[in-house]
Amino acid sequence: MNRYFVIGFPFGFAAGLICVMGFVVMYLLEIEPISMVLILGYIITPVFVFSGIKLFRDRHNGGELFFSQGMTVGFFVYTIMAVISAAFIGFFLAWAPDVHDAFKTMNIELLNEKKDVLVAQLNQEAFDQTYESIRQMSIMDVVMNDFLRKVIPGLFFTILISIILKRTLTG
């Protein structure tokens, strides 16, 4: 397991730092950073998972890759990225709660803009429950959302990439 972590760590760490830098840049540009870092995560996750698994296969495992090995390396990449990103967001929102308040306000405004469509598709009760859950959203809810929105797609991408890069040598 150690060699999988050694390969996955630099890729997960770099991806996590890119998420942190993306968050900070969006904040400095006065663009809502929480939603933007989620989108950034969807873009960079497959790139870093692919790179980590491919490096493991080609340089550290003699050109051979079993599905389980790819899944293990990928797991470390996306989990480390998710932990770094979520931890940073948690600390940042604790330091600057106005960013959390702006995120909640933006989501409530978006929900109100789509109210007619949502009530027609669902019902008033579902709309009210959603509205109330957004209104009561805590910093920890945002942190968990960021973490899960990196881990779940990371798992999906890792499965696909592990299948694509799988190679066994016959001798």
Residue pairs with C-beta under 8 A, 6 or more apart in sequence:
1 72
3 60
4 56
4 69
4 72
4 73
4 76
5 76
7 52
7 55
7 56
7 60
7 73
7 76
8 52
8 56
8 72
8 73
8 74
8 75
8 76
8 77
8 80
9 76
9 80
10 52
11 48
11 49
11 51
11 52
11 55
11 77
11 80
12 48
12 52
12 76
12 77
12 78
12 79
12 80
12 81
12 84
13 80
13 81
13 84
14 48
15 44
15 45
15 48
15 77
15 78
15 80
15 81
15 84
16 80
16 81
16 82
16 83
16 84
16 85
16 88
17 84
18 40
18 44
19 37
19 40
19 41
19 44
19 81
19 84
19 85
19 88
19 150
20 84
20 85
20 88
22 33
22 36
22 37
22 40
23 33
23 34
23 36
23 37
23 85
23 88
23 89
23 92
24 33
26 32
26 33
26 36
26 37
27 33
27 92
27 99
32 102
32 103
32 106
33 99
34 89
34 99
34 103
34 142
34 146
35 103
35 106
37 85
37 89
37 146
38 145
38 146
38 149
41 81
41 82
41 85
41 146
41 149
41 150
41 153
42 149
42 153
44 81
45 78
45 81
45 150
45 153
45 154
45 157
46 157
46 161
48 77
48 78
48 81
49 74
49 77
49 78
49 154
49 157
49 158
49 161
50 157
50 161
50 165
52 73
52 74
52 76
52 77
53 65
53 70
53 73
53 74
53 77
53 158
53 161
53 162
53 165
54 165
56 65
56 69
56 70
56 73
57 63
57 64
57 65
57 69
57 70
57 165
57 167
61 69
62 169
63 167
63 169
64 167
64 168
64 169
65 162
65 165
65 166
65 167
65 168
66 166
66 168
67 162
67 163
67 166
69 162
70 158
70 161
70 162
70 163
70 165
70 166
71 158
71 159
71 162
74 154
74 155
74 157
74 158
74 161
74 162
75 154
75 155
75 158
77 154
77 158
78 150
78 151
78 153
78 154
78 155
78 157
78 158
79 151
79 154
81 150
81 154
82 146
82 147
82 148
82 150
82 151
82 154
83 147
85 146
85 147
85 150
86 143
86 144
86 146
86 147
86 150
87 143
89 142
89 143
89 146
90 139
90 140
90 142
90 143
92 99
93 99
93 100
93 139
93 142
93 143
94 139
97 139
100 139
100 142
103 142
104 134
104 135
104 137
107 134
107 137
108 131
108 134
108 135
111 118
111 127
111 130
111 131
111 134
115 127
118 126
118 127
118 130
119 127
